[in-house]
Amino acid sequence: MPITQTLAQQKSGIRRLSPPRVVRRPLRDLSIGRLLKGGRLSDAGRLPRYVAVTLMGSAAIWAPIMGYLNTAPLSFSSYASLILPGTGASSSVNINQIGQSSSYATSAFASNSVSPTETYKRLIGAERILETAAATLGLPREALGAPRVRLVDQTGLIHLEITGPTADDARARGDALLSAFFAELDALRADELEGRRNGGTAAIDDYRRAVNATRDDINALQATTGLHSAEQFDELIGANDTLSETLRARNDTLVQLTTSVAALEATLGIDAPQAAAALTLQADEEYLALVSEVAARAATLADLDARFGPAHPRVESERTAYVNARASADDRARAVTGLAPDAHVRLDQSATGARAELLADLVRNDVQRAGVRREVDHLTRRIAAEDQRLAALAPAASRLEDLQRDFAVAEAVFASAIARSESSRTDIYASYPMVQVLENPSLPNDPTSPRRAIAVAAGVGATMLMLFGLSLGWIRQAVINRLTRRRTA
């Protein structure tokens, strides 16, 4: 139904069919006011102009869209994801008498001031990494473009997007970019370890020189004094104390033996040498024969003296024989024992029975006393020599103990420095945390550019907005008149 006929029916309230009424206005009616206010709703004369504007607007909207869709090259996007583990790892090794070696890889998110994901985001977009990836693919740097890197909040995820003219090219560019990124990470970590190693070499050399100097001082002191350790000096002191205890015990033994010998000499009325001579003579058969002859001569002399008197010739003769026998026995005794000539008075006493046992005890104790006395003399001289030696070694022992303490400290520091240097070589994630590929670069199925659906939707939306604007232009006089009447009323 025509618009003019419909509007006429609305005004009259009568539904009827009538041909459209076209009102033609002269050109002078096209004033500025009409351009601003528009015409009546039933004015069909405006329709050609609106159709023309609609066609031109649609052409202005759809011509660029269709040109873009027909001429824009296809572009495919490959996606990949990286992840940073959130926990650290540590290990410790204790080496007996050397030291402890520890390695600890801190968590990538242990520090609040440094974000490893932001660091890696900037590193992925670094120019040298893009140049390396382009060189790997045999492309110029400008042809590779720049990847889009997106971080996921509160996670260790890093999403990558890189485009290419084909699906295979896009995935190849993603692989080349990740390879260049990991190669650069390895290079940075190696450079860091090299810097650490070079920085610690000088300190380790100083520690080594300190250890060697202290060892040389210890060797020189040991060669000069013969003292190899402070413990050896303590052992020498302990041995000297043991000798002193032994000397005191032997002195006590010597006193006991001296007392015993004196008591036996008083009891027997003979000293120890004579007792030893008596025991020796008891083992000499010739002396025993002479003593028997002396005894026989003495018995005969006593018998003759009792019968004839001291002046009888037989008595005189027997007395002479007795004296000669006694002299022979004394000569034999002196020859066997080596005693002085005046020591024969006791040699004729019996050395048998209980008296022989006492004589044996006297000789035994005297021998033991002589041995203990010599041992005491030896211990006394030895202790005196050890006292002098210990007095001379005391300063050297103190110096040696200080040197050994310094050597132990220097060696511990040296071993610790080496352990730290060695463990730092394994801690490669100290400054650059571990990163892993969560998703390899994908192989896209559809192009991501140009986006036909978005372009068509944009064209449709623009067209609808244009039509809506033209509709508002068509009814603007009616709207203006209604607003004017409402204001005047």
C-alpha positions in Angstrom: 0.0 0.0 0.0 1.5 3.5 -0.9 2.6 5.6 2.0 0.4 8.6 1.1 -2.7 6.5 1.0 -1.9 5.0 4.4 -1.3 8.4 6.0 -4.6 9.7 4.5 -6.5 6.8 5.9 -5.0 7.4 9.4 -6.1 11.0 9.3 -9.6 10.4 8.1 -10.1 7.3 10.1 -11.9 5.7 7.1 -10.4 2.6 5.5 -10.7 3.0 1.8 -8.7 2.3 -1.2 -7.7 5.3 -3.3 -5.0 5.9 -5.8 -1.9 7.6 -4.5 -1.9 11.3 -4.6 1.3 12.8 -5.8 1.7 16.4 -5.0 4.3 18.1 -7.0 5.8 21.3 -5.7 7.7 23.8 -7.7 11.4 24.1 -7.4 11.1 27.2 -5.4 9.6 25.2 -2.5 13.0 23.6 -2.0 14.2 26.0 0.7 16.7 25.7 3.4 13.9 25.1 6.0 12.6 22.2 4.0 16.0 20.7 3.9 16.3 20.9 7.6 12.7 19.9 8.5 11.9 17.6 5.6 8.6 17.0 4.0 5.3 15.5 4.8 5.1 11.7 5.3 2.8 11.4 2.3 5.2 13.4 0.1 6.3 10.7 -2.4 8.4 13.2 -4.3 11.2 12.7 -1.8 11.4 9.0 -2.5 13.8 9.2 -5.5 16.2 11.2 -3.6 16.2 8.7 -0.7 16.6 5.8 -3.0 19.6 7.5 -4.6 21.2 8.3 -1.3 20.6 4.6 -0.3 22.3 3.3 -3.4 25.3 5.6 -3.0 25.6 4.8 0.7 25.5 1.1 0.1 28.1 1.4 -2.7 30.3 3.4 -0.3 29.9 0.7 2.3 30.2 -2.4 0.3 32.7 -1.4 -2.3 35.7 -1.3 0.1 34.5 -4.4 1.9 34.3 -6.4 -1.3 37.6 -5.0 -2.5 39.3 -5.9 0.8 37.8 -9.5 0.7 38.9 -10.0 -2.9 42.4 -8.5 -2.8 43.7 -9.1 0.8 46.2 -12.0 1.0 45.4 -14.9 3.2 47.0 -15.1 6.6 47.2 -18.1 8.9 48.0 -18.0 12.7 49.9 -20.6 14.6 49.4 -20.8 18.4 51.8 -22.1 21.0 51.9 -22.0 24.8 54.8 -22.0 27.3 54.7 -22.6 31.0 57.0 -21.8 33.9 57.0 -24.4 36.7 56.0 -22.8 40.0 58.2 -24.8 42.4 62.0 -24.9 43.0 64.3 -27.9 43.3 67.2 -28.4 45.7 69.9 -31.0 46.4 72.7 -31.3 48.9 75.7 -33.6 48.9 78.0 -34.0 52.0 81.6 -35.2 51.2 83.5 -36.6 54.2 86.4 -34.4 55.3 85.9 -32.1 52.3 82.7 -30.2 52.7 79.2 -29.8 51.5 77.9 -29.1 48.1 74.4 -27.7 47.7 72.4 -26.6 44.7 69.0 -24.9 44.8 66.9 -23.7 41.9 64.5 -21.1 43.2 60.9 -20.9 42.2 60.2 -18.7 39.2 57.7 -16.8 41.3 59.6 -16.5 44.5 60.3 -12.8 44.0 57.6 -10.2 44.0 59.8 -7.5 42.3 60.6 -9.5 39.2 58.1 -11.3 37.0 59.7 -14.0 34.9 56.8 -14.1 32.5 57.2 -10.4 31.7 60.9 -11.0 31.2 60.3 -13.9 28.8 57.6 -11.9 27.0 60.1 -9.2 26.3 62.8 -11.7 25.4 60.6 -13.5 22.9 60.0 -10.2 21.1 63.7 -9.3 21.2 65.1 -8.3 17.8 68.0 -10.7 17.8 65.7 -13.6 18.5 63.4 -12.6 15.6 66.5 -12.2 13.4 67.7 -15.7 14.3 64.3 -17.2 13.6 64.1 -15.4 10.2 67.6 -16.6 9.3 66.7 -20.1 10.2 63.7 -19.9 7.8 65.7 -18.2 5.1 63.5 -15.1 5.3 64.3 -11.4 5.6 63.6 -10.0 9.0 60.6 -7.8 7.8 58.9 -10.8 6.3 58.8 -12.7 9.6 56.8 -10.0 11.4 56.4 -9.8 15.1 54.7 -12.4 17.3 51.8 -11.6 19.6 52.6 -12.6 23.2 49.8 -12.8 25.8 50.2 -13.5 29.5 47.6 -15.2 31.6 47.1 -13.5 35.0 47.9 -15.5 38.1 49.5 -18.3 36.1 52.8 -19.1 34.6 51.4 -19.4 31.1 52.7 -17.5 28.0 50.6 -17.7 24.8 52.3 -17.0 21.4 50.7 -16.2 18.1 52.6 -15.9 14.9 51.2 -15.5 11.4 52.3 -16.9 8.0 51.0 -16.9 4.4 50.2 -20.7 4.7 49.4 -23.0 7.5 52.7 -24.8 7.2 54.6 -21.6 7.1 52.9 -20.4 10.3 53.8 -23.5 12.2 57.3 -23.4 10.8 57.7 -19.8 12.0 56.4 -20.8 15.5 58.9 -23.7 15.7 61.8 -21.4 14.5 60.8 -18.7 17.1 60.7 -21.2 19.9 64.0 -22.7 18.9 65.6 -19.3 18.7 64.1 -18.4 22.1 65.5 -21.5 23.8 68.9 -21.2 22.1 69.1 -17.6 23.5 68.1 -18.8 26.9 70.9 -21.4 26.8 73.4 -18.7 25.7 72.3 -16.4 28.5 72.6 -19.1 31.1 76.0 -20.2 29.8 77.2 -16.6 29.8 76.0 -16.2 33.4 77.8 -19.4 34.5 81.0 -18.2 32.8 80.8 -14.9 34.6 80.3 -16.7 37.9 83.2 -19.1 37.2 85.5 -16.3 36.2 84.5 -14.2 39.2 85.2 -17.1 41.7 88.5 -18.2 40.1 90.5 -15.4 41.7 89.1 -16.1 45.1 89.7 -19.8 44.8 93.3 -19.1 43.8 93.8 -16.9 46.9 92.4 -19.6 49.1 94.7 -22.2 47.4 97.7 -20.0 48.0 96.7 -19.5 51.7 96.4 -23.3 52.1 99.7 -24.0 50.5 101.5 -21.3 52.6 100.1 -22.7 55.8 101.0 -26.3 54.8 104.6 -25.2 54.0 104.9 -23.6 57.5 103.6 -26.7 59.1 106.1 -28.9 57.2 109.0 -26.7 58.1 108.1 -26.7 61.8 107.6 -30.5 61.7 111.0 -31.0 60.1 112.7 -28.8 62.6 111.2 -30.1 65.8 110.2 -33.6 64.8 106.7 -32.8 66.2 104.0 -33.7 63.8 100.9 -32.7 65.6 99.6 -31.1 68.8 98.2 -34.5 69.7 101.7 -36.0 69.6 102.9 -33.4 72.1 100.0 -34.3 74.4 100.9 -38.0 74.0 104.5 -37.1 75.0 103.3 -35.4 78.1 101.1 -38.4 78.9 104.1 -40.7 78.4 106.3 -38.6 80.7 103.6 -38.6 83.3 103.4 -42.4 83.1 107.2 -42.5 83.5 106.9 -40.3 86.6 104.3 -42.6 88.0 106.5 -45.6 87.3 109.5 -43.9 89.0 107.5 -43.3 92.1 106.4 -46.9 92.2 110.0 -48.1 91.7 111.2 -45.8 94.5 108.6 -47.4 96.8 109.8 -50.8 95.8 113.4 -49.8 96.3 112.6 -48.6 99.8 110.9 -51.9 100.6 113.8 -54.0 99.3 116.4 -51.9 101.2 114.4 -52.4 104.4 114.2 -56.1 103.8 117.9 -56.5 103.1 118.9 -54.5 106.2 116.6 -56.7 108.4 118.1 -59.9 107.0 121.7 -58.7 107.4 120.9 -57.8 111.0 119.3 -61.2 111.6 122.0 -63.3 109.9 125.0 -61.1 111.0 126.3 -61.1 107.5 126.0 -58.7 104.7 124.7 -59.5 101.3 128.1 -60.1 99.5 129.2 -62.5 102.2 125.9 -64.3 102.0 126.3 -64.6 98.3 129.9 -65.9 98.8 128.6 -68.4 101.4 126.0 -69.7 98.9 128.7 -69.8 96.2 131.0 -71.8 98.4 128.3 -74.3 99.2 128.3 -75.2 95.5 132.1 -75.7 95.4 133.1 -79.3 96.0 136.8 -78.6 96.7 135.9 -76.0 99.3 133.4 -78.4 100.9 136.2 -81.1 101.0 138.6 -78.6 102.7 135.9 -77.6 105.2 135.3 -81.3 106.0 139.1 -81.7 106.5 139.1 -78.6 108.8 136.3 -80.0 110.8 138.0 -83.4 111.1 141.3 -81.7 112.1 139.4 -79.6 114.6 137.8 -82.7 116.2 141.1 -84.6 116.3 142.9 -81.5 117.8 140.2 -81.2 120.5 140.5 -84.9 121.4 144.3 -84.8 121.6 144.3 -81.6 123.6 141.9 -83.2 126.1 144.1 -86.3 126.4 147.7 -84.9 126.3 147.5 -81.2 126.9 148.3 -78.2 124.7 152.1 -78.7 124.8 152.1 -82.3 123.7 154.0 -82.9 120.4 151.0 -84.6 118.8 148.8 -81.7 119.8 151.2 -79.3 118.4 151.5 -81.3 115.2 147.6 -81.6 114.9 147.3 -77.9 115.6 149.7 -77.1 112.7 147.7 -79.5 110.4 144.4 -77.8 111.5 145.8 -74.3 110.8 147.1 -75.4 107.4 143.8 -77.0 106.5 142.0 -73.8 107.6 144.3 -71.7 105.6 143.8 -73.9 102.6 140.0 -73.5 103.0 140.3 -69.7 103.3 142.5 -69.6 100.3 140.0 -71.6 98.3 137.2 -69.4 99.6 138.9 -66.3 98.5 139.8 -67.8 95.2 136.1 -68.8 94.6 134.4 -65.7 95.9 137.1 -63.0 95.5 136.6 -61.7 99.1 139.2 -59.8 101.0 141.7 -61.7 103.2 140.0 -60.6 106.4 136.5 -61.8 105.3 137.0 -65.5 106.1 135.6 -65.3 109.6 132.0 -65.8 108.5 132.6 -68.2 105.7 132.8 -71.2 107.9 129.2 -70.7 109.1 126.7 -73.2 108.0 124.7 -72.4 104.9 122.3 -75.3 105.1 118.7 -75.6 106.3 116.7 -72.5 107.3 119.8 -70.4 107.3 120.4 -71.2 103.7 116.9 -70.1 102.8 117.5 -66.8 104.7 120.8 -66.3 102.9 119.1 -67.0 99.6 116.4 -64.4 100.5 119.1 -61.9 101.5 120.9 -62.4 98.2 117.7 -62.3 96.1 116.5 -59.1 97.7 119.9 -57.5 97.3 119.9 -58.4 93.7 116.4 -57.0 93.2 117.4 -53.9 95.1 120.3 -53.4 92.8 118.1 -53.9 89.7 115.5 -51.5 91.0 118.1 -48.9 91.9 119.5 -49.0 88.4 115.9 -48.8 87.0 115.3 -45.8 89.2 118.5 -44.1 88.1 117.5 -44.8 84.4 114.0 -43.5 84.9 115.3 -40.4 86.7 117.7 -39.6 83.8 115.0 -40.3 81.2 112.4 -38.1 82.9 114.9 -35.3 83.3 115.7 -35.5 79.6 112.0 -35.7 78.7 111.3 -32.6 80.8 114.0 -30.7 79.0 112.6 -31.9 75.6 109.0 -31.0 76.5 110.1 -27.6 77.7 111.8 -27.0 74.4 108.8 -28.4 72.4 106.1 -26.5 74.2 106.4 -23.3 72.1 106.7 -25.3 68.9 103.6 -27.4 69.9 101.6 -24.2 70.5 102.8 -22.8 67.2 102.0 -26.0 65.4 98.5 -26.1 66.9 97.8 -22.6 65.7 99.1 -23.4 62.2 97.0 -26.6 62.1 94.0 -24.6 63.1 94.7 -22.0 60.5 95.2 -24.8 57.9 91.9 -26.4 58.9 90.1 -23.1 58.5 91.8 -22.3 55.2 91.2 -25.8 53.9 87.5 -25.6 54.9 87.1 -22.2 53.2 88.9 -23.5 50.1 86.7 -26.7 50.0 83.6 -24.6 50.5 84.6 -22.2 47.7 85.2 -25.1 45.3 81.9 -26.7 46.4 80.0 -23.4 45.8 81.8 -23.0 42.4 80.9 -26.6 41.4 77.3 -26.3 42.6 76.8 -23.0 40.8 77.5 -24.8 37.6 74.4 -27.0 38.1 72.2 -24.1 39.2 71.5 -22.9 35.7 68.0 -21.6 36.5 69.1 -19.1 39.1 68.5 -16.0 36.9 66.6 -17.5 34.1 63.9 -19.9 35.4 63.0 -23.1 33.7 60.4 -22.8 30.9 58.7 -25.7 29.1 56.6 -25.9 26.0 53.1 -26.7 27.0 51.6 -26.6 23.5 53.7 -26.9 20.4 52.9 -24.5 17.5 49.6 -25.6 16.0 48.8 -26.2 12.4 45.9 -23.9 11.5 43.0 -25.2 9.5 41.4 -21.9 8.4 42.9 -18.5 7.6 42.6 -15.8 10.3 42.8 -13.0 7.8 40.9 -11.7 6.0 37.9 -12.3 8.3 35.0 -12.6 5.9 32.3 -13.1 8.5 33.4 -10.0 10.4 33.7 -7.9 7.2 30.2 -9.0 6.0 28.8 -8.4 9.5 30.3 -4.9 9.5 28.8 -4.2 6.1 25.4 -5.3 7.2 25.6 -3.3 10.3 26.7 -0.2 8.4 23.9 -0.7 5.9 21.3 -1.0 8.7 22.6 2.1 10.4 22.4 4.0 7.1 18.8 2.8 6.5 17.9 3.8 10.1 19.3 7.2 9.5 17.3 7.7 6.3 14.2 6.6 8.1 14.7 9.2 10.7 15.3 11.8 7.9 12.0 10.8 6.3 9.9 11.2 9.4 11.8 14.2 10.9 9.1 16.9 10.0 6.3 14.9 11.8 8.5 14.4 14.8 9.5 18.1 14.8 5.8 19.3 14.5 4.7 17.0 17.3 7.4 18.2 19.6 6.5 21.9 18.7 2.8 21.4 19.4 3.6 19.8 22.7 5.8 22.7 23.7 3.2 25.3 22.7 0.5 23.5 24.5 
